[in-house]
Amino acid sequence: MMDILFIPYCRNRNLFIWAYLHVDTMDDLYYAGKPIFIRAHAIKRARQRHIAYPEQVYATLQNGSIKRFGKKGIKWIKRTKAGSIICVGEDVGHAIIVKTVERGN
């Protein structure tokens, strides 16, 4: 499924089209009143890095510590015995998009 947000074209502005492919919408997960969407890339990276999807990713988004970085960036970090799990996302205004899942130290 693809969500596309069109911003009308103005003469002196660039045209921005945001297209976010997401596979899973966790309906019961919200941050600051915004729904959390998970992109297909994040699921692919979680499986590639041997992180159990959706159990460990869901637990990280629900119980992990939150760090903001940059203007729109957001990270959820959950520390375990086997190492840390980091979910990196972006706040796009109306929703939060989880872009990738990583392992930390």
N, C-alpha and C positions, 0 to 999 in steps of 0.2 A: 504494500500500500504506500502511496506517496502523497504527502501533504505539500501543497505548493501555496506559497503566500505571494501574491502579486502586489507590487506597489506601483501605482500609476506613474507613467512617464511624464516628467516635467522638462521644460526646455533646457534649463541650466543644471540639471541634476542627472546623475547616472541612474540607470534602471537596474534595480536589484531584484533578483528572483531567488528566493530561498527554497530549495527543495531538500527535504529531509526524508530519507528512506528509513522507516522504522518497522521493525518486525513485531515488537512486543510493546504494549501499553500496559503498564502496571497501574491499574485503576485506583488501587488503594495507597499508592505512594505519591505523596505531594511534598514539595519543599516551598515554603513561603507562599502557600496557596496556589502553586503552579503544578500542573501534572508533570510527571517524569516520563519521557519517551526514551527508548533504547534503540539505537541504530543497529542495523545488521552488521556493520563493521565491528561494533563492540562485542557482539555475540561471537563472531568469527575469531576475534582476538582472545576472548575468554577461553574458547575451546582449544585454540592453538597453544595457549599458555597453561593448559590443564587446570583451569579454574572451573569449578562446577557451576554451570548455568542451569537454572536460575537460583539455586539455593544460596551459594556464597555471594553472588552479585546482589541478590535481594537482601540478604543480611547486611551487606556492606552499605547499601543505600538506606536501609532502615535504621541501623544502629551505629554506623561509622561516624568518626569525627569529620567535621566539615571545614575546609579551608578555601577561602576565596583567593583568586589570583588574577591579576590584570583587571580589565574592565568587565569582562563577562564570564571569566573562567571560574570553575568550581570543581573541587575534588572531594570525594568521600574516601576516607582512609580507615581500614579496619585491620588491626594487628592480631595475628594468630601465631600459634607455635610454628607453623610451617612457613611463616613470612607474612608480609603485608599484602593486602589486596587494595588496589587503588582504582577507583572509577573516576574518569575525567570527563567533565561535561561542560556545557555552555548554556548560559542563561540568555534566551533569545527574546525575553519580554513576556510572552504569553505562556511559555513552557520552558522546561529544562530538557536539553537533549544530551544524553550520555553518549559520548563519541567513541571512547575506547576504555578497555579494562587492562590493567597492568599488574605486575607483581613487583613488590618493593622488597627492601631488606628486612 
